[in-house]
Amino acid sequence: MDIVSHGLWGGIVFGRKDKRTFLLSFLFGIAPDALSFGVFFIAIFLGLEASLDFSDGRPADSEVPFYVHYLYSWTHSVVVFAVAFLALWALQRRPVIEFLAWGLHIAVDIPTHDATFFPTPFLWPIADVSVSGIPWIHPIVFIPNIVALAGLYYWFFYRKNQGAQVRTADLLRREL
């Protein structure tokens, strides 16, 4: 799935409490891709790495540097995520619910990446297993994703504003 959708899913699922929890959930939702591909894109921007060739739709797997694959394994592993979640829980002495957006990112990537380009190594380093799913860019995944996000965010903001309007109307009635 695209990085923005990951952030938006993290925000709507785990960050509805307030702006701070939304931002944390959004950031944790994009973190797995930002920490693996982000490093590479910064290196390209700084001229330290060559740009990838997207003329055939997506670059050859071999064009992507080894360190990106290595970081991707770390950031897309349920095993690593579980250890990090439990460690953060121990440090904070409470579960950090916003961090679950990272786990949601992994869960969504498992069926939306195919075996030919960055399959999700969700059991790394225990096992080298992945699922060849339907790529997120395919219309059968991409369109429902966008429609679902738009619908959920509309519902969230509509319901939130509707509640504020009801509270304001109640206050006005009491004053009259």
C-alpha positions as CSV (number, residue, x, y, z in Angstrom):
1,M,0.0,0.0,0.0
2,D,1.2,3.5,-0.5
3,I,2.8,5.3,2.4
4,V,0.1,8.0,2.7
5,S,-2.7,5.4,2.9
6,H,-0.8,3.6,5.6
7,G,-0.6,6.8,7.6
8,L,-4.3,7.5,7.1
9,W,-5.3,4.0,8.1
10,G,-3.2,4.3,11.2
11,G,-4.7,7.7,12.0
12,I,-8.3,6.6,11.6
13,V,-8.0,3.3,13.4
14,F,-5.7,4.3,16.3
15,G,-5.6,8.1,16.4
16,R,-9.2,9.4,16.8
17,K,-8.8,10.5,20.4
18,D,-7.1,13.9,19.6
19,K,-4.6,15.6,17.3
20,R,-1.6,14.2,19.2
21,T,-2.7,10.6,19.0
22,F,-3.7,11.1,15.3
23,L,-0.2,12.4,14.5
24,L,1.5,9.6,16.4
25,S,-0.6,7.0,14.7
26,F,-0.1,8.5,11.3
27,L,3.7,8.6,11.8
28,F,3.8,5.0,13.2
29,G,1.7,4.0,10.2
30,I,4.2,5.4,7.7
31,A,7.3,4.4,9.7
32,P,8.0,1.0,8.2
33,D,8.3,2.4,4.7
34,A,9.9,5.7,5.8
35,L,12.6,3.9,7.7
36,S,13.5,1.6,4.8
37,F,12.8,3.5,1.6
38,G,13.1,6.9,3.1
39,V,16.8,6.4,3.8
40,F,17.3,5.5,0.1
41,F,15.3,8.4,-1.2
42,I,17.3,10.8,0.9
43,A,20.5,9.2,-0.5
44,I,19.2,9.8,-4.0
45,F,18.3,13.4,-3.2
46,L,21.8,14.0,-1.8
47,G,23.4,12.4,-4.9
48,L,24.8,9.5,-2.9
49,E,22.7,6.9,-4.8
50,A,21.5,6.7,-8.4
51,S,17.9,7.1,-9.2
52,L,15.8,4.1,-10.1
53,D,14.4,3.3,-13.5
54,F,10.6,3.3,-13.4
55,S,10.2,3.1,-17.2
56,D,8.9,-0.5,-17.1
57,G,6.5,0.3,-14.3
58,R,8.7,-0.5,-11.4
59,P,12.5,-1.0,-11.1
60,A,14.2,-4.3,-11.0
61,D,14.6,-5.7,-7.5
62,S,18.3,-5.9,-8.1
63,E,18.5,-2.1,-8.7
64,V,17.4,-1.4,-5.1
65,P,20.5,-1.4,-2.7
66,F,20.9,-4.3,-0.3
67,Y,20.5,-2.0,2.8
68,V,17.0,-1.1,1.7
69,H,16.0,-4.8,1.6
70,Y,17.7,-5.3,4.9
71,L,15.9,-2.3,6.6
72,Y,12.6,-3.5,4.9
73,S,13.0,-6.9,6.6
74,W,13.4,-5.2,10.0
75,T,10.6,-2.8,9.6
76,H,8.1,-5.2,8.0
77,S,8.5,-8.1,10.5
78,V,5.7,-9.0,12.9
79,V,8.4,-10.5,15.1
80,V,10.4,-7.3,15.3
81,F,7.2,-5.3,15.8
82,A,6.0,-7.5,18.7
83,V,9.4,-7.2,20.5
84,A,9.4,-3.4,20.0
85,F,5.7,-3.1,21.1
86,L,6.4,-5.1,24.3
87,A,9.6,-3.2,25.0
88,L,7.8,0.1,24.5
89,W,5.0,-1.1,26.8
90,A,7.5,-2.0,29.5
91,L,9.2,1.4,29.2
92,Q,5.9,3.4,29.2
93,R,4.2,1.0,31.7
94,R,1.2,1.1,29.4
95,P,0.5,-0.2,25.9
96,V,1.2,2.6,23.4
97,I,-1.9,2.1,21.3
98,E,-0.7,4.5,18.5
99,F,2.3,2.1,17.9
100,L,-0.2,-0.5,16.8
101,A,-0.4,1.5,13.5
102,W,3.0,0.0,12.7
103,G,1.5,-3.5,13.1
104,L,-1.5,-2.5,11.0
105,H,1.0,-1.4,8.3
106,I,2.6,-4.9,8.3
107,A,-0.8,-6.6,8.3
108,V,-2.1,-4.6,5.3
109,D,1.2,-5.1,3.4
110,I,1.1,-8.9,3.6
111,P,-1.8,-9.4,1.2
112,T,-1.1,-6.3,-0.9
113,H,2.5,-7.0,-2.0
114,D,3.3,-9.7,-4.6
115,A,6.3,-12.0,-4.7
116,T,8.1,-10.1,-7.5
117,F,8.7,-6.8,-5.7
118,F,9.2,-6.4,-2.0
119,P,7.1,-9.2,-0.6
120,T,6.5,-8.6,3.1
121,P,8.9,-10.7,5.2
122,F,6.5,-10.8,8.1
123,L,8.2,-13.6,10.1
124,W,11.8,-12.4,9.6
125,P,14.2,-13.3,11.2
126,I,12.6,-16.6,12.3
127,A,11.5,-17.7,8.8
128,D,11.9,-16.5,5.3
129,V,8.3,-16.6,4.3
130,S,6.0,-14.2,2.5
131,V,2.7,-14.1,0.7
132,S,2.3,-13.3,-3.0
133,G,-0.7,-11.1,-2.8
134,I,-2.4,-8.6,-5.1
135,P,-0.3,-5.5,-5.5
136,W,-1.8,-2.4,-3.8
137,I,-1.6,-0.5,-7.1
138,H,-4.0,-2.9,-8.8
139,P,-7.4,-1.3,-9.2
140,I,-9.1,-4.1,-7.3
141,V,-7.1,-3.0,-4.2
142,F,-6.4,0.6,-4.9
143,I,-9.9,1.9,-5.6
144,P,-11.6,0.2,-2.6
145,N,-8.7,1.5,-0.4
146,I,-9.3,5.1,-1.5
147,V,-13.1,4.8,-1.3
148,A,-12.9,3.2,2.2
149,L,-10.5,5.9,3.5
150,A,-12.6,8.7,2.0
151,G,-15.8,7.2,3.5
152,L,-14.2,6.7,7.0
153,Y,-12.7,10.2,7.1
154,Y,-16.0,11.7,5.9
155,W,-17.9,9.8,8.5
156,F,-15.4,10.7,11.2
157,F,-15.4,14.4,10.5
158,Y,-19.2,14.6,9.7
159,R,-20.0,12.8,13.0
160,K,-17.6,14.9,14.9
161,N,-19.0,18.1,13.5
162,Q,-22.5,16.9,13.9
163,G,-21.8,16.2,17.6
164,A,-20.4,19.7,18.0
165,Q,-23.5,21.2,16.3
166,V,-25.8,19.2,18.6
167,R,-23.9,20.4,21.7
168,T,-24.0,24.0,20.5
169,A,-27.7,23.8,19.8
170,D,-28.3,22.3,23.3
171,L,-26.4,25.2,24.9
172,L,-28.4,27.8,22.9
173,R,-31.7,26.2,23.9
174,R,-30.6,26.3,27.6
175,E,-29.7,30.0,27.3
176,L,-33.0,30.9,25.7
